[in-house]
Amino acid sequence: MKDTTIEDVAEHADVSKSTVSAVINDRDVVKDTTRQCVLNAIDTLDYRPRGSARRGFQAPMGQSLGFVIKEIDNPYYSEVQAGIQKVAAGQGYLTFVCSSEGSFEQEEQIVKQFSNKDLDGLIITPILNEETDLSHIFELKRNNVPFVLLEDVRGIQAPLIDVDNVQASRNAVEHLIELGHERIVHFAGPEYSIHNSERIEGVRHAFSRSSLVFSEKNVVRVGDSWREGYESAQAYFSETDFSSGAATAVTCYNDLVALGVLEGLHDMGRDVPEDVSVIGFDNLNLLDYVSTPLTTVHVPKREMGQKAAKLLLRQIQGDGVKLPQRISLDAELMVRSTTGPPKF
């Protein structure tokens, strides 16, 4: 027997889904007679609203949020989570974290299970590529489950917290061009991330605004881990030398890849930035413990988490104010020791 949905309650009470939602959340916008009709329908159908914050329908778990991430061992998400928890805990909410580990099927299962539990809302970093079926995200929207995205999902109107990846990536490449680099390669991230495609687009923009000609050779498919950065650097720079056209500068999908590239170059006897300039992306806290200060793009990760949590709580608490559909945060290039003029 399938669970009773908010649509079933709305049909039984002959009202809209938004009216049912208003009653569940105890908003003072529904007439007493209509409210009682909805409450009778809820009782008759034994409907259990999702989310423990629905006043009058307190769940055993207490007030809680879900944070769906892509990789549990990526420190980027730890910093975002810290921002989420600071805001959530300040309002009496727990934060539960679950990782899809880059698997769309696992993400779909997590989102469905989270939305069927006594959680008040979700913050999601979705896996996105041309093959993924995003029906589980659209289902959240249809069922009025509060959620916030940390990557843009095309075709769905939902609150989004992000940075301008295209502009940030363009700024990084333009920094290299200004230093005199003409042979620049981008070590790209996972294909399931829209951030990856946006950062590649930023590389294209920088090339188009200069005398350089962009080609597919300027992008190397790498991944998002230290190991992938290390192995890709060794493979790329062992196959081509500088005299035959190897890049004199590398922009990386993230800091983990960039740190792997630095180590790979070091083990090959290449000097940074004398032989190769390297730029990361994210400005992770762990860079404080790296001997060579990495030039990177600073993403305000804690602020992103804080804003996502605030936006989600406003949905849950239903303050009646129209929510912004997109909040874009500034990402700033931090020039440090791993970039300099080309030697070749």
C-alpha positions in Angstrom: 0.0 0.0 0.0 1.5 3.3 -1.1 2.0 6.1 1.4 -0.5 8.9 1.5 0.8 12.0 -0.2 0.0 15.7 0.1 -1.8 15.4 -3.2 -4.2 12.8 -1.7 -5.0 15.2 1.2 -5.6 18.1 -1.1 -7.9 16.0 -3.3 -9.8 14.7 -0.3 -10.3 18.1 1.3 -10.9 19.7 -2.2 -8.2 22.3 -1.7 -4.8 23.1 -3.3 -1.5 21.5 -2.2 -0.3 25.0 -1.0 -3.3 25.2 1.3 -2.5 21.8 2.8 1.1 22.9 3.2 0.0 26.1 4.9 -2.1 24.1 7.4 0.8 21.7 8.1 3.1 24.6 8.8 0.5 26.4 10.9 0.6 29.5 8.8 -2.1 32.1 9.6 -3.4 32.4 6.1 -6.2 29.8 6.0 -9.8 30.2 7.1 -10.7 28.2 10.2 -13.4 26.1 8.3 -10.9 25.2 5.6 -8.2 24.5 8.2 -10.5 22.0 10.0 -11.4 20.4 6.7 -7.7 19.8 5.9 -7.1 18.5 9.4 -10.0 16.1 9.1 -8.6 14.8 5.8 -5.1 14.4 7.3 -6.7 12.4 10.2 -8.9 10.3 7.9 -6.1 9.4 5.5 -3.5 9.0 8.3 -1.2 11.3 6.5 2.2 11.9 8.1 3.8 15.2 6.8 7.5 15.1 5.9 9.6 17.2 8.2 9.6 17.5 11.9 9.3 21.3 11.9 5.6 21.0 10.9 4.0 22.4 14.1 1.4 20.1 15.5 3.1 17.1 13.7 6.2 16.8 15.8 8.4 13.9 14.6 10.5 11.7 17.0 13.8 12.7 15.4 13.5 16.4 16.2 14.3 19.3 14.0 16.8 18.1 11.4 18.3 18.9 8.0 19.9 16.6 5.4 23.1 17.4 3.5 23.7 15.3 0.4 27.3 15.4 -0.9 29.3 13.7 -3.7 32.4 12.6 -1.8 32.8 12.0 1.9 36.6 12.4 1.9 36.6 15.7 0.0 37.5 18.5 2.5 35.6 21.0 0.4 32.3 19.6 1.7 33.6 19.6 5.3 34.0 23.3 5.1 30.5 23.8 3.5 29.1 21.5 6.2 30.7 23.6 8.9 28.8 26.7 7.6 25.5 24.7 7.5 25.9 23.3 11.0 26.7 26.7 12.5 23.4 28.2 11.3 21.3 25.0 11.8 22.6 24.4 15.3 21.9 28.1 16.2 18.2 27.4 15.5 18.0 24.0 17.1 18.5 21.8 14.1 20.7 18.8 13.6 22.5 18.2 10.3 22.7 14.7 8.8 25.3 14.1 6.0 25.3 11.4 3.4 27.5 10.9 0.4 26.6 9.5 -3.0 30.3 8.8 -3.7 29.8 10.0 -7.3 27.0 7.5 -8.0 23.8 8.8 -9.4 21.9 5.7 -8.3 23.1 6.2 -4.8 22.3 9.9 -4.8 18.7 9.1 -6.0 18.3 6.5 -3.2 19.7 8.9 -0.6 17.4 11.8 -1.6 14.3 9.5 -1.7 15.1 8.1 1.7 15.9 11.5 3.3 12.7 13.0 1.9 10.7 10.1 3.3 12.3 10.4 6.8 11.5 13.0 9.4 13.9 15.6 8.0 12.7 19.1 7.5 14.6 19.8 4.3 17.6 19.0 2.2 20.7 20.8 0.9 22.0 18.9 -2.2 25.1 18.9 -4.4 23.6 16.9 -7.3 25.4 14.7 -9.8 24.8 16.2 -13.2 25.6 15.0 -16.7 23.7 14.3 -19.9 22.7 10.8 -18.8 21.4 11.4 -15.3 17.7 11.2 -14.6 16.8 14.1 -12.2 13.3 12.9 -11.5 14.1 12.6 -7.8 15.0 16.3 -7.7 11.8 17.2 -9.5 9.9 15.0 -7.1 11.1 17.1 -4.2 9.6 20.1 -5.9 6.3 18.4 -6.7 5.9 17.2 -3.1 6.8 20.6 -1.6 9.9 19.2 0.2 12.1 22.2 1.1 15.5 22.0 -0.5 18.4 24.1 -1.7 20.9 23.2 -4.4 24.6 23.9 -4.5 24.9 23.2 -8.2 22.5 24.5 -10.9 20.0 21.9 -12.2 18.8 23.1 -15.6 15.0 23.2 -16.0 14.1 23.4 -12.3 13.2 26.6 -10.4 14.8 26.0 -7.0 16.9 28.1 -4.6 20.6 27.8 -5.5 23.8 28.9 -3.8 26.8 29.0 -6.1 29.8 31.0 -7.3 30.4 32.3 -10.8 32.6 29.4 -12.0 32.9 30.8 -15.5 34.2 34.2 -14.4 36.5 32.7 -11.7 38.1 30.2 -14.2 38.5 33.0 -16.8 40.2 35.2 -14.2 42.7 32.4 -13.4 43.6 31.8 -17.1 43.8 35.6 -17.8 46.3 35.8 -14.9 48.5 33.3 -16.7 48.1 35.1 -20.0 49.2 38.4 -18.4 52.3 36.6 -17.1 53.2 35.7 -20.7 52.0 32.1 -20.9 50.8 30.9 -24.3 50.7 27.1 -23.7 48.1 26.6 -21.0 46.3 23.3 -20.2 43.3 22.8 -18.0 43.1 19.6 -15.9 39.4 19.1 -15.9 37.2 17.5 -13.2 34.5 14.8 -13.2 32.0 14.9 -16.1 29.1 14.6 -13.6 29.8 18.1 -12.2 28.3 21.2 -13.9 31.1 23.1 -12.1 33.5 21.2 -14.3 31.8 22.3 -17.6 31.5 25.9 -16.3 35.2 26.1 -15.5 36.1 24.7 -18.9 33.8 27.4 -20.4 35.8 30.0 -18.4 39.0 28.7 -20.0 37.4 29.1 -23.4 36.3 32.7 -22.6 39.8 33.7 -21.5 41.3 32.3 -24.7 38.7 34.1 -26.9 39.5 37.4 -25.2 43.2 37.0 -26.1 45.2 36.1 -29.2 45.3 32.4 -28.1 43.4 29.7 -30.0 41.5 27.2 -27.9 41.3 23.6 -28.9 40.4 20.3 -27.2 44.1 19.8 -26.5 43.9 22.5 -23.9 41.7 20.3 -21.8 42.9 17.1 -20.1 40.2 14.9 -18.4 41.6 14.2 -15.0 39.2 14.0 -12.1 39.0 15.6 -8.6 41.5 13.8 -6.4 45.1 14.2 -5.4 46.0 10.8 -6.9 44.4 11.7 -10.3 46.3 15.0 -10.3 49.6 13.3 -9.5 49.2 10.6 -12.2 47.9 13.0 -14.8 50.8 15.4 -14.3 53.3 12.6 -14.6 51.6 11.2 -17.7 51.2 14.5 -19.5 54.7 15.9 -18.8 56.4 12.6 -19.6 54.8 12.4 -23.0 55.7 15.9 -24.2 58.6 18.1 -23.3 58.6 21.9 -23.3 60.5 22.2 -26.5 57.8 20.2 -28.3 54.9 22.1 -27.0 54.1 21.0 -23.4 52.1 23.5 -21.4 54.0 26.0 -19.3 50.9 26.5 -17.1 48.2 24.3 -15.6 44.8 25.3 -14.2 43.2 22.6 -12.1 39.6 21.7 -11.4 40.3 21.9 -7.7 43.0 22.2 -5.1 43.3 18.5 -4.5 44.2 18.0 -8.2 46.6 20.9 -8.0 48.4 19.5 -5.0 48.7 16.2 -6.8 50.1 18.1 -9.8 52.7 19.9 -7.7 53.9 16.6 -6.2 54.0 14.9 -9.6 56.1 17.7 -11.1 58.4 17.6 -8.1 59.0 13.9 -8.4 59.9 14.5 -12.1 62.4 17.2 -11.2 60.2 20.0 -12.6 60.3 23.3 -10.8 57.2 25.3 -9.9 56.7 28.0 -11.1 60.0 28.2 -13.0 59.1 25.3 -15.3 55.3 25.1 -14.8 52.9 27.4 -13.2 50.0 25.8 -11.3 46.6 27.2 -10.2 44.1 25.4 -8.0 40.4 26.1 -7.2 38.6 26.3 -3.8 41.3 27.6 -1.4 40.9 24.7 1.0 41.9 25.1 4.6 44.5 22.4 4.2 46.5 24.7 2.0 47.7 26.3 5.3 49.8 23.2 5.8 51.3 23.0 2.4 55.0 24.0 2.0 54.5 25.7 -1.4 51.7 28.4 -1.2 49.3 27.5 -4.0 47.8 30.2 -6.3 44.1 29.3 -6.3 40.6 30.6 -6.6 39.0 31.3 -3.2 35.5 29.9 -2.9 33.7 31.1 0.3 32.7 27.6 1.4 31.5 28.3 4.9 29.5 31.4 3.7 28.0 29.2 1.1 26.9 26.7 3.7 25.6 29.4 6.0 23.5 31.0 3.2 22.2 27.6 2.1 21.1 26.8 5.6 19.4 30.2 6.1 17.6 29.9 2.8 16.4 26.4 3.7 15.2 27.4 7.1 13.3 30.3 5.6 11.5 27.7 3.4 10.8 25.4 6.3 9.5 28.2 8.6 7.5 29.8 5.9 8.0 33.4 6.6 5.9 34.4 3.6 8.7 36.4 2.0 9.6 35.5 -1.6 12.9 33.6 -1.7 15.7 34.4 -4.1 16.1 31.8 -6.8 19.9 32.2 -7.0 22.6 33.6 -4.7 25.9 33.9 -6.5 29.0 34.5 -4.3 32.2 36.1 -5.3 35.2 33.8 -6.0 38.5 35.6 -5.8 41.9 34.7 -7.3 44.5 34.4 -4.6 48.0 34.8 -6.3 50.7 33.0 -4.3 53.9 31.2 -5.1 53.0 28.7 -7.8 52.5 31.1 -10.7 55.2 33.2 -12.6 56.4 34.1 -16.1 57.2 31.2 -18.4 60.8 30.1 -18.9 60.3 28.4 -22.2 
